[in-house]
Amino acid sequence: MFAPTFAQIAAKLDTQARFVKVDTEANQPLAGQYQIRSIPTLMIMKNGKETARQAGAMSSSQFESWVLQHL
């Protein structure tokens, strides 16, 4: 359900940030490492460290604002 919003904002901000999707079913060790408990879980990483996390979907404007706020 959130995939179109993610794709839209990822395309819009592709010069400012790198967007990555992880299939937590296929990558369970990675999901465990980052303690992902709900889908979607959105994370912002800087220099290999988590700087922000949001569980649950957002509207496109909310998602864009959230990303820009943490750049």
Secondary structure, DSSP 8 states (H G I E B T S, - for coil): --HHHHHHHHHHTTTT-------TTTTHHHHHHTT--SSSEEEEEETTEEEEEEES---HHHHHHHHHHT-
